[in-house]
Amino acid sequence: MLSLCTQLEFELKRFRTPQKGITSLFIGGGTPSTVEPKLYKNIFEMLKPYMAPNIEITSEANPNSANAAWLEGMYNLGVNRISFGVQSFDKEKLKILNRAHNASQAKEAILNAKAVGFENISLDLIYATLGDTKELLENDLNTAFALPINHLSAYALTIEEGTPFESKPYMSKERLKLTSWLFKSISNFGFKQYEISNFGSYRSIHNLGYWQYDDYIGLGSGAVGKLDLERYYPTTSVEEYIKNPLNIKTEHLTPEDKKIEQIFLGLRSCVGIDKNILDKDELKKAQLLVSEEKLTFQNDTFYNENYLLADEIALFIS
């Protein structure tokens, strides 16, 4: 934690963070629920003067390690939103995904969070996995919506380098028809989709910050931060980070990089694209898509309602 505190002190100065200016805090990446709440205390104390009055503080958690005592400890620290990496309630699928918990543990963890006092509870589900069927996904949704959640994230299984699935690319199998059905089914439960992977009766302030292209501090090994036209990457080596937490690489973005990213992010979310960032040709293409009913236009902003077509539309415009 000493290294995290060292980097945080540096970043608060670099970002010239105003008091009461941080609107969201997200504890995630790795498994926060294996770290005792008291070990987070110094970070919270350092951030306290900078927290906005209604700050959203989220922690990720694994169902098998987020016991009632841990949940209560995090709640007492000030965490007011919890996000569980459930992935599925299906026994065989959890085994395929190499998850350490079972469906009972996932349900118990969510119910414990509610009992502790958490009002904002989210869970993650994985789809586009080999063996997925409509019946399996429907059962996952029915189980999820029987629990006291107000947010759900649905992520397609992606094969990343350096993960156990790298040698099993066949494990990822997305079918557009099934994905469209899944998104519609989630909406039918009353959870509105506000970006490509997130649905809820509650919209996460932290999630929306990324889509709105807000600045953010990335704290810890492998984290990412952004300030204006610079992106910051602390070392991905935990050992190196502990020795030197200020070993941070900087990526310099151009105004064109920023615009392209804003187009892609805006079309994959409810944020949309402000017409004023588009040049003459891009604006003409966007207006054509409005006439073709692929986009809508309101309050000087272009909106996309079919997030599954977002990348194709972005490529057409840019």
Backbone torsions as a table, in degrees:
resi	resn	phi	psi	omega
1	MET	NA	-24.4	179.4
2	LEU	-61.1	-42.0	179.3
3	SER	-64.8	-40.5	178.0
4	LEU	-62.2	-41.6	179.4
5	CYS	-65.3	-38.6	178.2
6	THR	-62.5	-47.1	179.4
7	GLN	-66.0	-40.0	-178.6
8	LEU	-61.6	-42.7	178.3
9	GLU	-59.2	-42.6	178.5
10	PHE	-64.0	-44.9	-176.1
11	GLU	-69.0	-36.9	179.3
12	LEU	-61.8	-34.3	176.6
13	LYS	-74.8	-43.9	-178.5
14	ARG	-62.4	-41.3	-178.8
15	PHE	-82.7	-3.5	-178.2
16	ARG	46.5	49.8	-174.1
17	THR	-64.6	120.1	178.1
18	PRO	-73.9	151.8	175.7
19	GLN	-61.9	142.8	-177.6
20	LYS	59.1	35.1	-175.9
21	GLY	-109.1	-14.4	-177.9
22	ILE	-86.8	119.2	-175.1
23	THR	-94.7	-15.8	178.5
24	SER	-151.9	151.7	177.4
25	LEU	-137.9	132.5	-177.7
26	PHE	-127.6	121.9	177.5
27	ILE	-103.0	109.8	-175.7
28	GLY	-168.8	179.7	-170.5
29	GLY	83.1	125.0	-171.2
30	GLY	79.3	-148.5	-177.0
31	THR	-133.2	85.5	-178.3
32	PRO	-56.4	-27.7	-176.1
33	SER	-74.4	-2.0	173.6
34	THR	-95.3	-1.9	-180.0
35	VAL	-104.7	126.4	-178.5
36	GLU	-60.8	137.3	-178.4
37	PRO	-51.2	-37.2	-176.8
38	LYS	-62.0	-24.4	-179.6
39	LEU	-74.0	-15.9	177.3
40	TYR	-87.0	-8.1	-168.8
41	LYS	-58.8	-43.8	-177.7
42	ASN	-62.1	-39.3	178.4
43	ILE	-62.6	-45.0	179.8
44	PHE	-63.1	-39.1	179.3
45	GLU	-64.1	-40.7	179.3
46	MET	-66.5	-35.5	-176.0
47	LEU	-84.1	-19.7	-172.7
48	LYS	-50.5	-45.8	-178.4
49	PRO	-65.7	-18.0	-175.2
50	TYR	-100.6	-2.3	-175.0
51	MET	-80.6	130.3	173.6
52	ALA	-64.0	153.2	-176.4
53	PRO	-55.2	-38.8	-178.1
54	ASN	-107.5	37.0	-176.8
55	ILE	-58.2	141.0	172.7
56	GLU	-94.3	121.9	179.0
57	ILE	-119.6	111.7	-176.3
58	THR	-108.8	142.2	168.2
59	SER	-127.0	135.7	169.5
60	GLU	-74.6	159.8	179.5
61	ALA	-157.4	145.3	172.8
62	ASN	-96.4	135.4	-176.8
63	PRO	-56.5	-31.6	-176.3
64	ASN	-80.4	-17.2	-178.5
65	SER	-114.3	-12.0	-180.0
66	ALA	-88.4	76.5	179.8
67	ASN	-79.1	174.4	-175.4
68	ALA	-60.4	-38.4	-179.2
69	ALA	-65.8	-41.8	178.6
70	TRP	-65.0	-44.7	-180.0
71	LEU	-60.5	-42.6	179.9
72	GLU	-65.8	-39.4	178.9
73	GLY	-63.1	-42.3	179.4
74	MET	-68.7	-39.8	178.5
75	TYR	-61.7	-40.9	179.8
76	ASN	-68.8	-26.3	175.7
77	LEU	-70.1	-26.9	-177.6
78	GLY	126.2	-2.6	176.6
79	VAL	-63.3	128.0	-177.3
80	ASN	-122.3	8.2	176.7
81	ARG	-146.7	137.6	-178.1
82	ILE	-128.4	138.0	-178.2
83	SER	-125.1	114.9	-175.6
84	PHE	-95.6	131.1	175.9
85	GLY	-82.6	74.1	-176.1
86	VAL	-76.6	-47.4	179.8
87	GLN	71.7	-45.4	177.6
88	SER	-169.8	160.8	173.0
89	PHE	-106.9	5.7	-177.8
90	ASP	-90.8	126.5	-174.7
91	LYS	-57.5	-48.1	-177.1
92	GLU	-69.0	-38.0	179.8
93	LYS	-66.9	-39.7	176.9
94	LEU	-60.9	-37.4	178.2
95	LYS	-65.9	-43.5	179.1
96	ILE	-62.1	-39.7	-178.8
97	LEU	-80.6	0.1	177.1
98	ASN	61.8	38.7	179.1
99	ARG	-88.3	145.9	-175.0
100	ALA	-88.9	-7.6	-177.7
101	HIS	-106.5	169.3	173.3
102	ASN	-119.6	175.8	-175.5
103	ALA	-60.8	-39.2	-179.2
104	SER	-62.6	-41.9	179.1
105	GLN	-64.4	-38.7	179.6
106	ALA	-63.5	-46.5	178.7
107	LYS	-62.3	-44.6	-178.4
108	GLU	-62.3	-42.4	-179.0
109	ALA	-61.9	-42.7	-179.6
110	ILE	-66.7	-41.8	178.1
111	LEU	-66.2	-36.7	176.8
112	ASN	-64.4	-40.8	179.5
113	ALA	-61.0	-42.1	178.4
114	LYS	-64.8	-41.7	-179.3
115	ALA	-64.9	-34.6	179.1
116	VAL	-67.1	-32.2	179.6
117	GLY	133.1	-1.2	179.5
118	PHE	-67.2	126.1	176.3
119	GLU	-94.8	-32.0	-178.8
120	ASN	-103.3	104.5	-176.5
121	ILE	-126.3	128.7	-179.8
122	SER	-122.3	154.9	171.1
123	LEU	-136.8	151.1	177.9
124	ASP	-100.3	139.6	169.3
125	LEU	-122.7	146.4	176.6
126	ILE	-107.1	135.9	174.1
127	TYR	-129.9	-176.0	-177.2
128	ALA	62.9	37.1	177.7
129	THR	-105.1	142.9	176.4
130	LEU	-52.9	127.2	-179.9
131	GLY	99.5	-8.6	177.1
132	ASP	-62.5	136.8	173.7
133	THR	-131.5	165.2	177.7
134	LYS	-61.6	-38.7	-179.4
135	GLU	-63.1	-44.3	-179.3
136	LEU	-63.7	-48.1	-178.3
137	LEU	-66.2	-36.2	178.8
138	GLU	-64.4	-40.4	177.5
139	ASN	-64.8	-40.1	176.6
140	ASP	-60.1	-44.2	-179.3
141	LEU	-66.7	-44.0	179.8
142	ASN	-60.7	-40.1	178.8
143	THR	-68.2	-44.2	-178.9
144	ALA	-60.6	-45.3	-174.7
145	PHE	-80.7	-3.3	171.6
146	ALA	-86.0	-6.1	-178.6
147	LEU	-101.3	160.7	-176.2
148	PRO	-80.2	67.9	179.3
149	ILE	-110.9	155.8	172.6
150	ASN	-128.1	13.4	-179.7
151	HIS	-156.1	142.7	178.4
152	LEU	-140.9	134.3	174.5
153	SER	-110.4	131.0	178.5
154	ALA	-118.8	113.2	-175.8
155	TYR	-114.1	132.8	173.3
156	ALA	-72.6	138.1	176.9
157	LEU	-64.7	123.0	176.7
158	THR	-118.7	143.5	-178.4
159	ILE	-93.7	114.1	-178.5
160	GLU	-106.3	150.4	175.7
161	GLU	-64.0	142.4	176.3
162	GLY	81.0	7.7	178.0
163	THR	-106.9	164.2	179.8
164	PRO	-59.4	-21.5	-177.2
165	PHE	-89.2	-1.3	-176.5
166	GLU	-57.2	-35.9	-178.4
167	SER	-88.2	2.8	-178.3
168	LYS	-128.9	61.5	-177.4
169	PRO	-60.6	-23.1	-179.8
170	TYR	-68.1	-12.2	-178.9
171	MET	-67.5	-27.2	179.7
172	SER	-93.2	119.7	-175.0
173	LYS	-144.6	89.8	-178.8
174	GLU	-92.8	134.7	174.7
175	ARG	-121.0	119.6	-172.7
176	LEU	-56.3	-39.2	-178.8
177	LYS	-63.2	-42.2	-179.8
178	LEU	-69.9	-38.1	177.9
179	THR	-63.8	-44.1	178.5
180	SER	-60.6	-42.3	177.5
181	TRP	-61.8	-43.1	-178.6
182	LEU	-61.2	-47.9	-178.7
183	PHE	-62.0	-41.5	-179.8
184	LYS	-66.4	-39.1	-180.0
185	SER	-63.9	-40.9	178.3
186	ILE	-62.7	-42.9	178.2
187	SER	-62.2	-34.5	179.6
188	ASN	-65.6	-21.0	176.3
189	PHE	-83.1	-0.6	177.8
190	GLY	96.5	6.1	177.7
191	PHE	-96.2	112.8	-177.8
192	LYS	-80.1	135.6	178.2
193	GLN	-77.3	124.2	178.7
194	TYR	-116.5	-3.3	166.8
195	GLU	-163.0	173.0	-167.3
196	ILE	-51.4	-32.3	-175.7
197	SER	-117.8	-4.1	-171.3
198	ASN	-121.9	138.5	-177.2
199	PHE	-136.2	151.8	173.5
200	GLY	174.4	164.7	166.5
201	SER	-85.5	-8.0	175.0
202	TYR	-126.4	134.0	177.0
203	ARG	-101.7	125.4	-178.8
204	SER	-67.7	124.7	177.2
205	ILE	-61.3	-41.0	-178.1
206	HIS	-65.3	-46.9	178.8
207	ASN	-57.9	-47.4	-177.7
208	LEU	-62.9	-29.8	179.3
209	GLY	-57.5	-40.7	178.5
210	TYR	-64.8	-44.3	-176.9
211	TRP	-69.3	-27.0	178.3
212	GLN	-84.8	1.0	179.0
213	TYR	65.0	34.1	176.6
214	ASP	-71.0	161.1	173.4
215	ASP	-80.4	152.8	-179.7
216	TYR	-156.6	147.6	176.0
217	ILE	-88.2	133.8	174.6
218	GLY	-109.0	111.0	-171.7
219	LEU	-109.4	124.6	176.1
220	GLY	113.8	167.0	179.7
221	SER	-61.9	127.1	178.3
222	GLY	81.7	2.3	179.4
223	ALA	-77.7	171.4	177.2
224	VAL	-136.0	134.4	175.6
225	GLY	-122.6	160.8	178.4
226	LYS	-142.2	133.6	175.3
227	LEU	-140.0	115.1	-177.6
228	ASP	54.6	-117.7	-177.6
229	LEU	-104.5	28.0	176.6
230	GLU	-127.3	141.0	176.8
231	ARG	-120.2	137.5	-173.3
232	TYR	-115.8	136.4	-177.3
233	TYR	-128.6	97.6	171.7
234	PRO	-60.7	153.7	-178.4
235	THR	-53.0	144.3	179.2
236	THR	-84.8	-7.9	178.1
237	SER	-86.5	117.8	-179.1
238	VAL	-61.5	-41.7	-179.2
239	GLU	-62.0	-43.8	179.5
240	GLU	-67.2	-38.1	-179.7
241	TYR	-62.9	-42.0	179.5
242	ILE	-60.9	-39.3	179.5
243	LYS	-72.4	-42.6	-175.2
244	ASN	-143.6	85.3	-177.1
245	PRO	-69.2	-8.9	179.4
246	LEU	-99.6	15.0	171.9
247	ASN	-79.9	85.0	-171.1
248	ILE	-124.0	122.9	177.7
249	LYS	-85.2	148.6	-179.4
250	THR	-118.0	130.7	173.9
251	GLU	-106.8	126.6	-179.6
252	HIS	-96.4	122.5	179.6
253	LEU	-96.6	152.3	174.2
254	THR	-97.4	162.8	174.6
255	PRO	-56.4	-32.3	178.1
256	GLU	-69.4	-39.8	175.2
257	ASP	-57.1	-46.4	-178.8
258	LYS	-59.5	-46.2	-178.2
259	LYS	-62.5	-45.1	-179.7
260	ILE	-61.5	-43.1	179.1
261	GLU	-64.4	-39.9	178.8
262	GLN	-64.6	-35.7	177.7
263	ILE	-65.1	-49.1	-178.9
264	PHE	-64.5	-43.6	-179.1
265	LEU	-67.3	-42.5	-178.3
266	GLY	-63.1	-36.7	-178.5
267	LEU	-78.5	-20.7	178.6
268	ARG	-92.8	10.4	-176.4
269	SER	-151.5	177.0	178.9
270	CYS	-77.1	-2.3	-177.7
271	VAL	-69.2	-41.5	-179.5
272	GLY	75.6	-171.7	-178.0
273	ILE	-122.3	121.4	174.1
274	ASP	-66.6	127.1	-175.9
275	LYS	-60.7	-24.6	-175.2
276	ASN	-72.4	-13.3	177.8
277	ILE	-88.1	-10.5	-175.9
278	LEU	-89.4	143.4	173.8
279	ASP	-81.8	-179.5	-173.3
280	LYS	-58.6	-46.7	-178.8
281	ASP	-67.2	-41.6	179.9
282	GLU	-65.3	-39.5	179.0
283	LEU	-63.8	-40.5	178.8
284	LYS	-62.0	-42.4	179.5
285	LYS	-66.5	-40.8	178.9
286	ALA	-63.3	-41.2	179.2
287	GLN	-65.8	-34.5	176.4
288	LEU	-62.9	-42.0	179.3
289	LEU	-65.7	-31.3	174.9
290	VAL	-66.1	-43.5	179.6
291	SER	-65.7	-27.2	178.3
292	GLU	-89.5	4.3	179.3
293	GLU	61.7	29.8	173.8
294	LYS	-92.1	-25.3	175.8
295	LEU	-130.0	161.0	170.7
296	THR	-117.1	159.4	-178.0
297	PHE	-131.6	123.9	-178.5
298	GLN	-153.4	136.1	178.3
299	ASN	52.0	47.0	178.1
300	ASP	62.3	23.4	-178.1
301	THR	-131.9	136.3	175.5
302	PHE	-92.6	131.7	-179.6
303	TYR	-121.0	144.5	176.4
304	ASN	-115.0	128.0	-178.5
305	GLU	-100.1	-12.9	177.7
306	ASN	-109.7	89.6	-174.2
307	TYR	-64.1	-21.6	179.6
308	LEU	-69.8	-16.5	176.3
309	LEU	-101.7	5.2	-171.5
310	ALA	-56.0	-47.5	-175.7
311	ASP	-66.8	-38.5	178.5
312	GLU	-64.5	-40.4	179.2
313	ILE	-67.1	-41.4	179.6
314	ALA	-61.7	-42.5	179.7
315	LEU	-65.4	-36.3	178.5
316	PHE	-65.8	-42.4	-177.2
317	ILE	-71.9	-42.9	-173.3
318	SER	-94.1	NA	NA
